[in-house]
Amino acid sequence: MKLLREPLFHFTIAGVVLFAAYAWLNGSRPASDGVDPVRIGTGQIQWLKETYSSQWLRPPDANELHGLVTDLVNEELLAREAQAMGLGENDTIIRRRLAQKLKFLVDDTSRLAEPTDAVLRRYFEANAARFQESPRVSFSQIYFNPENRKDAARDADLVLAGLSTDAGANGAELGDRFLLEAEMTLADRQTIVSTFGDEFADALLAIEPGKWSGPLKSGYGTHLVFVSARETIQKPSFEAVRDKVVAEWRRENEQKASQDYVARLREKYGVEFDDSVKAQLEPQPAADVSMR
């Protein structure tokens, strides 16, 4: 045939053969010599098996394990490509998750430190107040409801002036109806806080027993209180609170390790604020409310 003798035909055939050979040779190579392949090792297989077993209470069979590995490979491939495409940039959820994961790693590293008894004893002595039990108090209270009165604090002061030091003065009749118990017996600080709040608890624990005092503020309103009994604080021995000392030492150690790590990151990367941001972060001068 005449076509078989044409030089252009021969050139075309040669080009097709060369292209096919090139495609075949490069098809068995990685897409890029600079990209590491996805590697699945024994540790990952063990993790897949343990995760599956904890959920289904049995190990995966061969087909299930094959599916788990396929899902892991697909996840790794998609994650790599998404990272290469920059899909994680400016993503709040991803940024927080990465920061959280790194913080967990820093915290886990700090937990590896094992304190000696000497270290714990020094920590115990330096922070003795943390390990003392809260004093317990027994008290009665008279409640003044701010919703029913023009000035609950003033009314409480008037009642206080007329009360004797006798806790049995039937003071409840001098105040307003209170939905909770009017008396507490040997209550610790946490119990008082959970009922009345921090401000009330701190003020109550500072009152000397044996007389009506106040007014005290709580989340409900205003109160007069009569402290009838108080247990003295006993300093515990190191041996009695050793577990608590260890827990507190670890918590503080982890917090310091995290703060130090973030401080090093600030030095490494630096932090800059736009002028407009600096202006918003600067403390504002207090408003002049003095009488002129």
Secondary structure, DSSP 8 states (H G I E B T S, - for coil): -TGGG-HHHHHHHHHHHHHHHHHHHHHTS-S-TTS------HHHHHHHHHHHHHHHSS---HHHHHHHHHHHHHHHHHHHHHHHTTTTTT-HHHHHHHHHHHHHHHHHHHTT----HHHHHHHHHHTGGGGS----EEEEEEEE-TTT-S-HHHHHHHHHHH--S-TTS-GGGGS---SS-SEEEEE-HHHHHHHH-HHHHHHHHTS-SSSEEEEEE-SS-EEEEEEEEE-------TGGGHHHHHHHHHHHHHHHHHHHHHHHHHHHH-----HHHHHHHS----------
